[in-house]
Amino acid sequence: MGVTAVIGLQWGDEGKGKVVDVLSEHSDVVARCQGGANAGHTMVIDGEKYILHLVPSGILRPDTVCVIGNGVVVDLDVLEEEIDKLGGGGIDTAGRLLMSVRAHVVLPLHKKVELLLEEMRGKNKIGTTRRGIGPCYSDKCSRLGIRVGDILHPDTLKSKLETLHASYSGGRYGTDLPCVDELLEHCLNHETMVEEFAGDVSALLRRSLAQGKNILLEGSQGFLLDIDHGTYPFVTSSSTGIHGLTGGVGLAPSDVNSVVGVVKSYTTRVGEGILPTSMEEPYQSQVRDRGQEYGATTGRPRRCGWPDLPAIRYSCTTNGVTSVAITKLDTLSGVDGLKVCVAYDRLGASVETLSPDMDFLGECKPCYASCESWDTLDGIGSIEDLPPEAREYVDQILQAAECPAEPISVGPGREHLIKVGR
């Protein structure tokens, strides 16, 4: 197995957490690489639902070590709450969770600033989760940010917070911002947790690699939300592709042996930005309700669309995807009138691969192929047992990806995953 990366190939919410959970059965270390508490990975284990925002999904495997890499921006309140909740459910994180000292800290200041920025944008708002992610990454790039390791040095922490706070003072954000002492108190309130869980994640991963251990890189958000390669400006603030995952934990790209791309059997998007294959009613409401398409982080209803093969081709090619995991195939059981976008019509020309440029997409109209529906996927245990209509639907996605299937999800739990490639 070596190093395997799991990446979402759409606009997020593809079911990466569930795929990571099943692949972590064969992993010694699971690493969260980028993003922050704006991500929500949902798993159902023995009928109990777990939603994780920062702790890697592999924590549900008792023998797996989990790490939060330098590319993640950490909301310490959320992390401590998750650790406590996992402990209350009998899942021990002591000795199994490590957070990079080089990861940046999301402060209450960042959340307030993001709220103000969204209000300033008015009708041009991005549709952020308002979790402070963007401002935190901005401060990181401006070299003003506070890192996890800074909390271990309270003698210099206040001075760094004063410098950061000064960059926001007396300008466009007004005066209603948390003061330096409030920010300092926030950080020091989590000093005990940081002392227990902070360390050198990159060194641990390199050591694990040298020992021949299996490492799983857990991506968050989807590739079409990538800050460089997504549908800018309606994107997240981090690199969500393979390039962001390796850099987010200090591994080399050549260390990665396989890249698993996760595709939902339909498309969803939350927040603003174009969704080329948006479903018409009644499909929009029907699929949203059947699939419980509401944000794990925000609770916002997701917009639903038909499968977008040009987008899948683009994401697979750019990330070097070697296999595809397909989730929520069961959601479409019994839905008549299924469609798949096989290409775009752009000013009379056929386009088979997405370009993330917003002006380009604005000129594209989806070209659909009709698909036969299937009744139920209950009790399906292998890809060969899928109804012919469902198998044909899956094959269209695999042909666009030009790679084989990984697990296929036909229900919410671990027991509802068809393990194809392993």
C-alpha positions in Angstrom: 0.0 0.0 0.0 2.8 2.5 0.9 1.3 6.0 0.7 -2.3 6.3 -0.6 -4.0 9.6 -1.0 -7.8 10.1 -1.0 -9.1 13.1 -2.9 -12.6 14.3 -3.6 -13.2 14.8 -7.3 -16.2 17.1 -7.2 -17.2 20.2 -5.1 -16.8 18.4 -1.8 -19.2 16.2 0.3 -18.3 13.1 -1.9 -18.0 10.8 1.1 -14.3 10.9 1.6 -14.6 10.2 5.3 -16.3 6.9 4.7 -13.7 5.8 2.1 -10.9 6.8 4.4 -12.5 4.8 7.2 -12.6 1.6 5.1 -9.1 2.1 3.7 -7.7 2.8 7.1 -8.3 -0.9 8.0 -5.0 -1.5 6.1 -3.3 1.7 7.3 -0.8 2.3 10.1 -1.1 6.1 9.9 -3.9 8.4 8.6 -3.0 12.0 8.0 -5.2 15.0 7.6 -3.4 17.4 5.3 -5.2 20.7 4.6 -8.3 22.7 5.2 -9.8 23.2 8.6 -13.1 22.9 10.5 -14.9 23.9 7.4 -14.8 20.2 6.4 -17.1 17.6 7.8 -16.4 13.9 7.3 -19.3 11.6 8.2 -19.1 7.9 9.0 -21.8 5.5 10.3 -20.3 2.7 12.4 -22.6 0.0 13.9 -25.5 2.4 13.4 -23.8 5.3 15.2 -23.0 8.5 13.2 -19.6 10.2 13.7 -18.9 13.6 12.2 -15.3 14.7 12.3 -14.1 18.2 11.3 -10.4 18.0 12.3 -9.5 14.6 13.7 -8.7 12.2 10.8 -11.3 9.6 10.0 -8.9 6.8 10.8 -9.3 7.5 14.5 -12.2 5.0 14.5 -9.7 2.2 13.9 -8.2 1.4 17.4 -4.7 0.5 16.1 -4.3 3.5 13.7 -2.2 6.5 14.5 -3.7 9.8 13.2 -1.9 13.1 12.5 -3.0 16.6 11.7 -0.5 18.1 9.3 1.2 21.5 8.8 -1.2 22.3 6.0 -4.3 22.3 8.3 -5.6 25.4 10.0 -6.7 24.3 13.5 -9.7 25.6 15.4 -8.6 24.6 18.9 -12.1 24.8 20.3 -13.4 22.4 17.7 -10.4 20.0 18.1 -10.8 19.8 21.9 -14.5 19.3 21.6 -14.0 16.4 19.1 -11.3 14.8 21.3 -13.7 15.0 24.3 -16.6 13.6 22.3 -14.6 10.7 21.0 -13.4 9.9 24.5 -17.0 10.0 25.7 -17.8 7.4 23.1 -15.0 5.1 24.2 -12.5 6.1 21.5 -9.2 7.0 23.1 -7.0 9.5 21.3 -4.1 9.5 23.8 -0.9 8.3 22.1 -2.8 8.0 18.8 -3.2 11.6 17.7 -0.4 14.0 16.8 -0.9 17.6 15.6 1.9 19.5 13.8 3.6 22.3 15.6 3.7 24.0 12.2 -0.1 24.0 11.7 -1.7 27.4 11.9 -4.3 28.4 14.5 -7.7 29.7 13.7 -8.4 32.5 16.1 -11.7 34.2 17.1 -10.3 37.2 15.2 -10.3 35.2 12.0 -14.0 34.2 12.4 -15.0 37.8 13.0 -13.0 39.1 10.0 -14.5 36.4 7.7 -18.0 37.4 8.8 -17.3 41.1 8.0 -15.7 40.2 4.7 -18.7 38.3 3.5 -21.0 41.2 4.5 -18.8 43.6 2.6 -19.0 41.4 -0.6 -22.8 41.8 -0.6 -24.2 40.1 -3.7 -20.7 38.9 -4.6 -20.3 36.8 -1.5 -18.4 33.6 -1.7 -20.6 31.5 0.5 -18.0 30.6 3.1 -18.6 28.6 6.2 -17.6 31.6 8.3 -15.2 29.4 10.3 -12.3 31.8 9.8 -10.4 29.6 7.4 -9.7 32.1 4.7 -8.3 34.9 7.0 -6.2 32.3 8.8 -4.6 31.2 5.5 -4.2 34.8 4.5 -2.2 35.5 7.7 -0.2 32.4 7.1 0.8 33.7 3.6 1.5 37.2 5.1 3.8 35.5 7.7 1.8 37.0 10.5 0.0 33.8 11.6 0.1 32.0 14.9 1.2 28.4 14.8 0.4 25.6 17.2 4.0 25.6 18.4 3.8 29.2 19.4 1.4 28.2 22.2 4.2 26.2 23.7 6.1 29.5 24.1 3.8 31.9 26.0 6.7 34.3 26.7 6.8 35.3 23.0 3.1 34.5 22.1 1.7 37.8 23.2 4.2 39.8 21.1 3.2 37.8 18.0 -0.5 38.3 18.7 0.1 42.1 19.1 1.8 42.2 15.7 -1.1 40.2 14.1 -3.8 42.3 15.8 -2.1 45.5 14.6 -2.5 44.5 11.0 -6.3 44.5 11.4 -6.6 47.6 13.6 -7.9 51.0 12.5 -9.0 50.0 9.0 -11.8 48.4 7.1 -12.9 46.0 9.9 -13.7 48.7 12.5 -13.0 48.4 16.2 -15.4 45.5 17.0 -12.6 42.8 17.0 -11.3 40.6 19.8 -8.5 42.4 21.7 -5.0 40.9 22.1 -5.7 39.8 25.7 -8.7 37.9 24.6 -6.7 36.1 21.9 -4.0 35.3 24.3 -6.5 33.9 26.8 -8.0 31.8 24.0 -4.7 30.3 23.1 -3.6 29.6 26.6 -6.9 28.0 27.5 -5.8 25.2 25.1 -2.2 25.0 26.3 -2.6 21.6 28.0 -4.2 20.0 24.9 -1.4 21.4 22.7 1.3 20.1 25.1 -0.2 16.6 24.9 -0.9 16.4 21.1 1.6 18.7 19.4 4.8 17.4 17.7 6.7 17.0 14.5 4.2 15.3 12.1 6.6 15.3 9.1 9.3 13.5 11.0 6.8 10.8 12.2 5.6 10.3 8.6 9.1 10.0 7.2 10.1 7.6 9.9 6.9 5.5 9.3 7.7 5.5 5.6 11.3 4.3 6.2 9.8 1.5 8.4 7.6 0.3 5.6 4.3 1.3 7.2 1.2 2.2 5.3 0.2 5.8 5.3 -3.2 7.2 4.2 -3.5 10.9 3.3 -7.0 12.2 3.9 -8.1 15.2 1.7 -10.8 17.6 2.7 -13.2 19.6 0.4 -13.3 18.6 -3.3 -10.7 19.3 -6.0 -13.1 21.7 -7.9 -12.8 23.9 -4.8 -9.0 24.0 -5.0 -7.6 27.5 -4.6 -5.6 27.2 -7.8 -7.4 24.6 -9.9 -11.0 25.1 -8.9 -13.8 27.3 -10.0 -12.2 30.5 -8.6 -13.2 32.7 -6.8 -15.9 30.3 -5.5 -13.3 28.0 -3.9 -11.8 27.2 -0.6 -8.6 28.7 0.7 -6.3 25.6 0.4 -4.9 23.3 -2.2 -7.3 20.3 -2.1 -5.5 18.2 -4.8 -2.6 15.8 -4.5 -0.1 18.7 -4.5 -1.8 20.1 -1.4 -1.9 16.8 0.4 1.8 15.9 0.1 2.9 19.5 1.0 0.4 19.6 3.9 2.3 16.8 5.7 5.9 17.2 4.5 6.0 14.2 2.1 7.4 14.2 -1.4 5.0 13.7 -4.4 7.1 10.7 -5.4 6.2 9.1 -2.0 2.6 8.6 -3.2 1.9 5.1 -4.6 -1.8 5.5 -5.4 -4.5 8.2 -5.6 -8.1 7.3 -4.8 -10.6 9.8 -6.2 -14.0 9.8 -4.5 -17.0 10.5 -6.7 -20.6 10.8 -5.5 -23.1 9.1 -7.9 -24.5 12.5 -8.4 -23.1 16.0 -7.9 -23.6 18.5 -5.0 -22.4 21.9 -4.1 -22.9 24.1 -1.1 -22.4 27.9 -1.0 -22.1 30.1 -4.1 -20.6 29.3 -7.5 -21.7 27.5 -10.7 -23.1 24.0 -10.7 -23.2 23.2 -14.5 -25.5 20.1 -14.1 -27.9 21.4 -11.6 -31.0 19.2 -11.3 -34.4 20.5 -12.1 -37.4 19.9 -9.8 -38.7 17.5 -8.6 -35.3 15.7 -8.8 -33.5 18.5 -6.9 -35.7 18.1 -3.8 -36.1 14.3 -4.2 -32.3 13.6 -4.3 -31.5 16.1 -1.6 -34.0 14.5 0.8 -33.1 10.9 0.0 -29.4 11.6 0.3 -29.7 13.9 3.3 -27.8 16.5 1.5 -27.3 19.0 4.2 -23.8 20.3 5.2 -22.1 18.3 8.0 -20.4 21.5 9.1 -23.1 24.2 8.4 -26.3 22.3 8.0 -26.9 24.3 4.8 -28.9 22.5 2.1 -26.7 21.4 -0.8 -27.6 22.0 -4.4 -27.8 18.7 -6.3 -26.8 18.0 -9.9 -26.5 15.1 -12.3 -23.1 13.4 -12.7 -20.6 15.6 -14.5 -18.2 13.4 -16.5 -16.2 16.4 -18.0 -15.5 17.5 -14.4 -14.5 14.0 -13.3 -12.1 13.7 -16.3 -10.5 17.0 -15.4 -10.1 16.1 -11.7 -8.7 12.6 -12.5 -6.2 13.8 -15.0 -4.9 16.7 -12.9 -4.4 14.5 -9.8 -3.1 11.3 -11.4 -6.0 9.3 -10.0 -5.4 5.6 -10.1 -8.8 4.3 -8.9 -12.2 5.8 -8.2 -14.5 5.2 -5.2 -18.2 5.8 -5.9 -20.5 6.7 -3.1 -24.3 7.0 -2.5 -25.2 4.8 -5.4 -28.2 3.7 -3.4 -29.6 7.2 -3.2 -30.6 7.0 -6.9 -32.4 3.6 -6.5 -35.9 4.0 -7.9 -35.3 7.5 -9.3 -36.8 7.5 -12.8 -35.4 9.7 -15.6 -31.7 9.5 -14.6 -29.2 11.5 -16.7 -25.5 11.8 -17.0 -23.6 14.8 -18.4 -21.3 13.3 -21.0 -20.0 16.6 -22.5 -20.6 20.3 -22.7 -21.8 22.3 -25.7 -19.7 25.5 -25.8 -20.8 27.9 -28.5 -21.6 24.9 -30.8 -18.4 22.9 -30.1 -18.4 19.7 -28.0 -16.2 19.9 -24.9 -15.4 16.7 -23.0 -13.2 18.1 -20.2 -14.0 20.8 -17.7 -12.0 24.0 -17.6 -12.4 25.7 -14.2 -12.6 29.2 -15.6 -15.9 30.8 -14.7 -16.3 32.6 -18.0 -15.7 29.4 -19.9 -18.3 27.5 -17.8 -20.8 30.3 -18.3 -20.7 29.6 -22.0 -21.2 25.8 -21.6 -24.4 23.8 -21.6 -24.4 20.2 -20.4 -25.1 17.4 -23.0 -27.0 14.6 -21.3 -27.4 10.8 -21.9 -30.4 9.1 -20.4 -30.0 6.2 -18.0 -32.3 3.4 -16.9 -33.1 3.3 -13.2 -32.8 0.4 -10.9 -35.1 -0.8 -8.0 -32.9 -1.5 -5.0 -29.3 -2.3 -4.0 -30.2 -4.0 -0.7 -28.0 -7.0 0.0 -25.5 -6.2 -2.8 -22.1 -7.5 -1.9 -20.1 -7.4 -5.1 -19.9 -5.3 -8.2 -21.0 -8.3 -10.2 -24.2 -8.4 -8.3 -25.2 -4.9 -9.2 -28.4 -4.6 -11.3 -27.4 -4.2 -15.0 -28.7 -0.6 -15.0 -26.6 0.3 -12.0 -23.6 -1.4 -13.4 -23.9 0.6 -16.6 -24.3 3.8 -14.6 -21.1 2.9 -12.7 -19.2 2.0 -15.9 -19.9 5.4 -17.4 -18.2 7.1 -14.4 -15.2 4.7 -14.6 -14.8 5.2 -18.3 -14.6 8.9 -17.8 -12.1 8.5 -15.1 -10.1 5.9 -17.1 -9.3 3.9 -14.1 -10.8 1.0 -12.1 -13.2 1.1 -9.2 -12.2 1.2 -5.5 -15.0 0.7 -3.0 -18.6 1.4 -4.1 -21.0 2.6 -1.4 -24.6 1.2 -1.5 -25.6 2.3 2.0 -24.6 4.4 5.0 -22.6 1.9 7.0 -19.2 0.0 6.7 -21.2 -3.1 5.8 -22.6 -1.3 2.8 -19.3 -0.9 1.0 -18.5 -3.1 -2.0 -14.7 -3.6 -1.7 -13.5 -3.9 -5.3 -9.8 -3.2 -5.5 -8.5 -4.6 -2.3 
